Amino acid sequence: MSVEFWKAIFDWCSVVLVGLTFIAGAGALITGKVLSNRQDAALKRIELDLAAANERAAQADLRRVELENRIALIFGPRHLTPEQATRISGKLAGLRSVKVDVFVMAVGNPYTAGDFEDSESIARAVVRTLRAAPAYMDAEGWLLENCQGSGASNLVVSVKLPANDVDRTIATRLIKALQPEIGTYPELSDHSAFCTKFSDLDRSNPNKRGHDATISITIGRKINPLLTHEMLDSDDEQKQPSK
């Protein structure tokens, strides 16, 4: 065979090899692009799944904190938030100067044993709330001692006998205003505490009158309710079940 023949063969081989190299390079580029797109899509799915998992974890943690706070509100010390006080006072609008005595059983009474500070604190909050606008009621607070056969659990609204319809209507309004915010006995009582010793609830702010109101609120130790799903699922964080 001549040299020209072998040169022609090698020329064709070179052309074929160049063509194969081009095809291989294009194929590698195309398949690499496809694989890269697939990897990007997989990474995006992983990122979305991770973000969703983090969101679920954050919501679960928030729910846990909400449940802990709600349980603390249900079983912890009693208090009235500014929002609760505003709601109560608003429901009692128009009762300006109506007298109400707020009584707390002093230390040593079985109805306050172990909970006197809680009862005293919530009693002061109730007095401030009744005095505030728009109720402007004539509320005074008293500590009761030397009580014979008298007591109260949670918060009890009473009217001295003989009571007229106006007094009973006002006392009923008190129950309806207080009941959604703090544990309150649901019915109006005709029996007020019988005690022989009264002292000012807030010694730094002495009472301006005697304990002569027809309508009274007696606050005793808190009775913890039975926990229910409704109490935990309620949207109202301040809701307190009634006795």
C-alpha positions in Angstrom: 0.0 0.0 0.0 1.2 3.5 -0.8 1.8 6.2 1.7 -1.0 8.2 0.2 -3.4 5.4 1.1 -2.3 5.3 4.7 -2.5 9.1 4.9 -6.1 9.0 3.7 -7.0 6.3 6.3 -5.4 8.4 9.1 -7.2 11.5 7.9 -10.5 9.7 8.1 -9.7 8.4 11.5 -8.9 11.9 12.7 -12.2 13.1 11.4 -14.0 10.2 13.1 -12.2 10.8 16.4 -12.9 14.6 16.3 -16.6 13.8 15.7 -16.6 11.3 18.5 -14.9 13.8 20.8 -17.5 16.4 19.9 -20.4 14.0 20.5 -18.8 12.9 23.8 -18.3 16.4 25.0 -21.9 17.4 24.0 -23.3 14.3 25.6 -21.4 15.0 28.8 -22.5 18.6 28.8 -26.2 17.7 28.3 -26.3 14.8 30.8 -24.4 16.9 33.3 -27.0 19.7 32.9 -29.8 17.2 33.4 -28.2 15.7 36.5 -27.5 19.2 37.9 -31.2 20.2 37.4 -32.3 17.0 39.2 -29.9 17.6 42.1 -31.2 21.2 42.4 -34.8 20.0 42.4 -33.9 17.3 45.0 -32.1 19.9 47.2 -35.1 22.3 46.9 -37.5 19.5 48.0 -35.2 18.7 51.0 -35.0 22.4 51.9 -38.8 22.7 51.6 -39.3 19.6 53.7 -36.8 20.9 56.3 -38.5 24.3 56.4 -41.9 22.5 56.9 -40.5 20.3 59.6 -39.0 23.4 61.4 -42.4 25.2 61.1 -44.2 22.2 62.6 -41.6 22.0 65.4 -42.0 25.8 66.1 -45.8 25.5 66.1 -45.6 22.5 68.5 -43.3 24.4 70.8 -45.6 27.5 70.7 -48.6 25.3 71.5 -46.6 23.7 74.4 -45.8 27.2 75.8 -49.5 28.2 75.4 -50.7 25.1 77.2 -48.2 25.7 80.0 -49.3 29.4 80.3 -52.9 28.4 80.3 -52.4 25.7 82.9 -50.5 28.3 85.0 -53.5 30.6 84.7 -56.0 27.9 85.7 -54.1 26.5 88.7 -51.8 29.4 89.6 -52.4 32.5 91.7 -55.4 34.6 90.8 -55.0 37.9 89.1 -56.8 40.4 86.9 -55.0 41.7 83.9 -55.7 45.3 82.7 -57.8 43.9 79.9 -59.9 41.9 82.3 -60.3 44.8 84.7 -61.5 47.0 81.8 -64.0 44.4 80.7 -65.4 44.0 84.2 -65.7 47.8 84.8 -67.3 48.3 81.4 -70.0 45.8 82.3 -70.7 47.7 85.5 -71.0 51.1 83.8 -73.8 53.2 85.3 -73.3 52.0 88.9 -71.4 55.1 90.1 -71.3 55.4 93.9 -73.0 52.1 94.5 -71.6 50.7 97.7 -69.8 47.3 97.7 -67.8 45.8 100.5 -65.0 43.4 99.5 -64.2 40.9 102.4 -61.2 38.6 102.8 -61.0 36.0 105.5 -57.8 36.7 107.4 -55.0 34.2 108.3 -56.2 31.4 110.5 -59.5 30.9 108.8 -59.8 27.4 107.2 -61.1 29.0 104.1 -57.9 30.9 103.5 -55.4 28.6 105.0 -52.3 28.6 102.8 -53.9 31.0 100.3 -54.2 34.2 102.3 -51.8 36.2 100.2 -53.5 35.1 97.0 -57.0 36.0 98.4 -55.7 39.4 99.7 -54.0 40.2 96.3 -57.1 39.4 94.2 -59.3 41.3 96.7 -57.3 44.4 96.2 -57.5 44.0 92.4 -61.3 43.6 92.6 -61.5 46.8 94.7 -59.4 48.8 92.2 -61.4 47.4 89.3 -64.8 48.4 90.8 -63.6 51.8 91.6 -62.2 52.4 88.1 -64.0 54.1 85.2 -66.6 53.6 83.9 -68.1 51.8 86.9 -66.9 54.3 89.6 -68.4 52.1 92.4 -67.9 52.9 96.1 -65.8 49.8 96.8 -63.9 49.3 100.1 -61.9 46.3 101.2 -61.8 44.6 104.6 -59.9 41.9 106.4 -62.2 39.7 108.5 -61.2 38.1 111.8 -63.0 36.3 114.6 -65.5 34.7 112.1 -67.8 32.1 113.6 -69.0 29.5 111.2 -68.4 31.8 108.2 -66.4 31.1 105.1 -66.2 31.3 101.4 -64.5 29.6 98.5 -63.5 31.4 95.4 -65.5 34.6 95.1 -69.1 34.9 96.5 -71.4 37.9 95.9 -74.0 38.4 98.7 -76.9 40.7 99.5 -77.9 41.5 103.1 -81.5 40.6 104.0 -84.0 42.2 103.6 -82.8 43.0 100.0 -84.8 44.9 97.4 -85.0 44.1 93.7 -82.6 46.9 92.8 -79.8 45.5 95.1 -80.4 42.0 93.8 -80.2 43.3 90.2 -76.9 45.1 90.9 -75.5 42.0 92.7 -76.4 39.8 89.7 -74.7 42.2 87.4 -71.6 41.9 89.6 -71.7 38.1 89.2 -72.1 38.3 85.4 -69.2 40.8 85.1 -66.8 38.8 87.4 -67.7 35.3 86.4 -65.9 35.1 83.0 -62.7 36.5 84.5 -62.2 34.9 87.8 -63.6 31.8 89.7 -67.0 33.0 91.0 -69.8 31.2 92.8 -72.6 31.3 90.1 -75.5 32.1 92.4 -76.3 35.2 94.6 -76.0 34.5 98.3 -78.2 35.8 101.0 -75.5 35.1 103.7 -72.6 37.4 104.3 -69.7 36.6 106.6 -70.4 37.0 110.3 -67.3 38.3 112.0 -66.5 40.5 114.9 -63.3 42.1 113.8 -62.8 44.2 110.7 -59.6 46.0 109.5 -58.6 47.8 106.3 -57.6 45.6 103.4 -55.0 48.2 102.3 -53.5 49.8 105.4 -51.7 52.4 103.3 -55.0 53.6 101.9 -57.6 53.4 104.8 -61.2 53.0 104.0 -63.4 56.1 103.9 -66.5 54.6 105.4 -67.7 51.7 107.5 -68.5 48.2 106.3 -72.2 49.1 105.8 -72.8 48.1 102.2 -75.9 46.0 101.4 -73.9 44.2 98.6 -70.7 42.4 99.5 -68.1 40.2 97.8 -66.4 37.6 100.0 -63.1 36.2 98.7 -61.8 32.9 100.0 -59.3 30.3 99.0 -59.2 29.4 95.3 -60.8 26.0 94.5 -58.9 24.5 91.5 -61.3 23.2 88.8 -61.1 19.8 87.1 -59.0 20.2 83.9 -60.9 19.7 80.7 -60.1 19.8 77.0 -62.4 22.8 76.6 -60.4 24.8 79.1 -57.1 24.0 77.3 -58.5 24.6 73.8 -60.2 27.9 74.7 -59.1 30.9 72.7 -59.7 33.1 75.6 -56.4 32.9 77.6 -57.9 34.6 80.6 -61.0 32.4 80.9 -61.4 31.0 84.4 -64.0 28.3 85.0 -66.7 29.1 87.6 -67.2 27.2 90.8 
